[in-house]
């Protein structure tokens, strides 16, 4: 693959690349939609990745090309990075990483670059192809400009810089992309960012299945509305407990300030919030603020016209999912005889919560989860933002081949369009994180 990339680079730019950078995609085993609420998540890097061949150049221009001809070439001056939020094109994700590093170091005359990108992560599949591209671009810019940073610093810069494209993400994708190590999943905690190895029990393999429904986080408001609903739930819970609600942004902050367990937080949600959707008027009344002030709390333009919010359901999902993550880690470290069954049960509960409380599933994902469980998966759930994308299933290793054959037949061979999607079903193991290498 590297040799092929090098040959394409030479034919495109007329000279050889000086170095290569790689950043992996990820699958989140458990802990969906809780990183931006401040809670730990449990992802692993997959083998699929973004690989970029790079040649620093004297001109202050970045030329971007992609081995996939459906992604058009792009070039821009490094001194004037414009990122269009309205049309999330592939090069804008590269520009996020580039701009993040430039701003961090205050680079006045950044180095120009020729870059050729090759990606093996299926796009819009919930396996974090966009964040892997942001991370890879950050790494490329760092190297080309002769700067150094720790992996943790890089992850934090890339998390912030992806927001240039309008996605209010929480940092899981960028963190695992940099901090992953081969053979182990990671418990990723935030503020401060840290990663702990989680050894997965032997005897099972993780299988990723693409629903073939594309979901582009940046192009839809679903994702950001959920971020907003969690923020509003934070405000109402804080106010009801006499906390300084204006300063509170994340559901985790409420738990920390109250000094209670996740189970107690779930009881508080039951006491304070009602299951019926809240109108903007009711939220204003609960907080004792005007509609103008509420609007100023809503950061994103595409949400100003949302008039109802499901606060009870979103908070309930977040606190219960955060507890499932800790339970998953505990089972992996204690490794009881029935560890696989216990982990599978947590994955199933997680999917039900994503479907019913967070409403981030879709009929195809639900069908795929059912098929995977029917054909022998011990646990199965959606992974990534949802509303399309992939499922992750834990399958007994000795049943892997029959499982793959049956799922292929039941979900993919019944539909010509799905059958045409490449790499839609594959087993994966924990891969390593982002790195730069110079050809030997």
Secondary structure as the mmCIF struct_conf table of DSSP 4:
data_model
#
loop_
_struct_conf.conf_type_id
_struct_conf.id
_struct_conf.beg_label_comp_id
_struct_conf.beg_label_asym_id
_struct_conf.beg_label_seq_id
_struct_conf.end_label_comp_id
_struct_conf.end_label_asym_id
_struct_conf.end_label_seq_id
HELX_RH_AL_P HELX_RH_AL_P1 UNK A 2 UNK A 13
BEND BEND1 UNK A 14 UNK A 15
BEND BEND2 UNK A 18 UNK A 18
STRN STRN1 UNK A 19 UNK A 30
TURN_TY1_P TURN_TY1_P1 UNK A 32 UNK A 33
HELX_RH_3T_P HELX_RH_3T_P1 UNK A 35 UNK A 37
TURN_TY1_P TURN_TY1_P2 UNK A 38 UNK A 38
STRN STRN2 UNK A 41 UNK A 57
BEND BEND3 UNK A 58 UNK A 60
STRN STRN3 UNK A 61 UNK A 66
BEND BEND4 UNK A 67 UNK A 68
TURN_TY1_P TURN_TY1_P3 UNK A 69 UNK A 70
BEND BEND5 UNK A 71 UNK A 71
HELX_LH_PP_P HELX_LH_PP_P1 UNK A 72 UNK A 73
STRN STRN4 UNK A 74 UNK A 77
TURN_TY1_P TURN_TY1_P4 UNK A 78 UNK A 79
BEND BEND6 UNK A 85 UNK A 87
HELX_RH_AL_P HELX_RH_AL_P2 UNK A 90 UNK A 105
TURN_TY1_P TURN_TY1_P5 UNK A 106 UNK A 106
BEND BEND7 UNK A 108 UNK A 109
HELX_LH_PP_P HELX_LH_PP_P2 UNK A 110 UNK A 111
STRN STRN5 UNK A 112 UNK A 119
BEND BEND8 UNK A 121 UNK A 121
HELX_LH_PP_P HELX_LH_PP_P3 UNK A 122 UNK A 122
TURN_TY1_P TURN_TY1_P6 UNK A 123 UNK A 124
BEND BEND9 UNK A 125 UNK A 127
HELX_RH_AL_P HELX_RH_AL_P3 UNK A 129 UNK A 144
TURN_TY1_P TURN_TY1_P7 UNK A 145 UNK A 146
HELX_RH_AL_P HELX_RH_AL_P4 UNK A 151 UNK A 162
HELX_RH_3T_P HELX_RH_3T_P2 UNK A 163 UNK A 165
TURN_TY1_P TURN_TY1_P8 UNK A 166 UNK A 166
BEND BEND10 UNK A 171 UNK A 171
HELX_RH_AL_P HELX_RH_AL_P5 UNK A 172 UNK A 179
STRN STRN6 UNK A 181 UNK A 181
TURN_TY1_P TURN_TY1_P9 UNK A 182 UNK A 183
STRN STRN7 UNK A 184 UNK A 184
STRN STRN8 UNK A 185 UNK A 189
TURN_TY1_P TURN_TY1_P10 UNK A 190 UNK A 193
STRN STRN9 UNK A 194 UNK A 198
HELX_LH_PP_P HELX_LH_PP_P4 UNK A 199 UNK A 201
TURN_TY1_P TURN_TY1_P11 UNK A 202 UNK A 203
STRN STRN10 UNK A 204 UNK A 210
BEND BEND11 UNK A 212 UNK A 212
HELX_RH_3T_P HELX_RH_3T_P3 UNK A 217 UNK A 219
BEND BEND12 UNK A 221 UNK A 221
HELX_RH_AL_P HELX_RH_AL_P6 UNK A 222 UNK A 240
TURN_TY1_P TURN_TY1_P12 UNK A 241 UNK A 242
HELX_RH_3T_P HELX_RH_3T_P4 UNK A 245 UNK A 247
BEND BEND13 UNK A 250 UNK A 250
HELX_RH_AL_P HELX_RH_AL_P7 UNK A 251 UNK A 258
TURN_TY1_P TURN_TY1_P13 UNK A 259 UNK A 259
HELX_RH_AL_P HELX_RH_AL_P8 UNK A 262 UNK A 272
BEND BEND14 UNK A 275 UNK A 276
HELX_LH_PP_P HELX_LH_PP_P5 UNK A 277 UNK A 277
STRN STRN11 UNK A 278 UNK A 279
HELX_RH_AL_P HELX_RH_AL_P9 UNK A 280 UNK A 287
TURN_TY1_P TURN_TY1_P14 UNK A 288 UNK A 288
HELX_RH_AL_P HELX_RH_AL_P10 UNK A 291 UNK A 297
HELX_RH_3T_P HELX_RH_3T_P5 UNK A 301 UNK A 303
TURN_TY1_P TURN_TY1_P15 UNK A 304 UNK A 305
STRN STRN12 UNK A 308 UNK A 309
HELX_RH_AL_P HELX_RH_AL_P11 UNK A 311 UNK A 334
TURN_TY1_P TURN_TY1_P16 UNK A 337 UNK A 338
HELX_RH_AL_P HELX_RH_AL_P12 UNK A 339 UNK A 356
TURN_TY1_P TURN_TY1_P17 UNK A 357 UNK A 357
BEND BEND15 UNK A 358 UNK A 358
HELX_RH_AL_P HELX_RH_AL_P13 UNK A 363 UNK A 374
TURN_TY1_P TURN_TY1_P18 UNK A 375 UNK A 376
STRN STRN13 UNK A 377 UNK A 383
BEND BEND16 UNK A 384 UNK A 385
BEND BEND17 UNK A 387 UNK A 389
STRN STRN14 UNK A 390 UNK A 396
HELX_RH_3T_P HELX_RH_3T_P6 UNK A 397 UNK A 399
HELX_RH_AL_P HELX_RH_AL_P14 UNK A 400 UNK A 407
HELX_RH_PI_P HELX_RH_PI_P1 UNK A 408 UNK A 412
TURN_TY1_P TURN_TY1_P19 UNK A 413 UNK A 414
HELX_RH_AL_P HELX_RH_AL_P15 UNK A 416 UNK A 420
BEND BEND18 UNK A 421 UNK A 421
TURN_TY1_P TURN_TY1_P20 UNK A 422 UNK A 423
STRN STRN15 UNK A 425 UNK A 428
STRN STRN16 UNK A 435 UNK A 437
#
